[in-house]
Amino acid sequence: MSARKIALDQPESFSFSKDSEKEIKFWLNKYPKPKKASAVIPMLWIAQKQDGWVSEPAMREIADRLGMPKIRVMEVATFYTMFNLAPAGDHLIQLCGTTPCWLRGADDLKKVCADKIGPKGKVTADGKLSWMEVECLGACANAPMVQISNSAGDHYYEDLTGETMGKIIDDLAADKKPKPGSQTGRSCSEAEGGSMALTDGALYDGSLAKKVKLPNTKPKKEKA
Ligand code: FES
């Protein structure tokens, strides 16, 4: 497991924005007052959505709001790898390096990220991009893939090659909006070249849509 340390350079202070306050209200309403510390993960998430990372002053603010020891908030933030403990730039690229993605060319994507962005975890000088390697993100059928997180949310980019990854990075650097999803135009995770199963219309005879009587079902009660 990687070491989870907070950044050496921290801002002086942190405050939640108006939009964040609305979200906080929603989440705090979910928990009874004596259990409000349970909102620590949503609060950390809201702080990260606002700034792109969770700073130490943000952790203090959350601890004060939830009436819990600051060290407890820090424990949660440093345990879960989904929380960024240092600035990640406008667009954080999370590159899956697990076996299916690796077998399908994740190393090529890594090379492009390193060439175009720089070393893992370092934000580009213009503050726009950074990248990191993560474990399986659950889209193995569309390997290799990356998740890109920014103010518009988290989006998957799939069926990548070194070339398409490079184009996505260039687009982000130029403030364009690359289209998420399969970069080869596949729909969801269908077979390459289109669906190959049940393509014969004769197979659809409607028999599967007919009602069947299941064994051991209780007979309906007669109306009195
Ligand atoms: S192995 Fe890459 S998404 Fe699962």
Residues whose N, C-alpha, C, O or C-beta is under 5 A from the ligand:
A	BS01	FES	C96 T98 T99 P100 C101 C136 L137 G138 A139 C140 A143
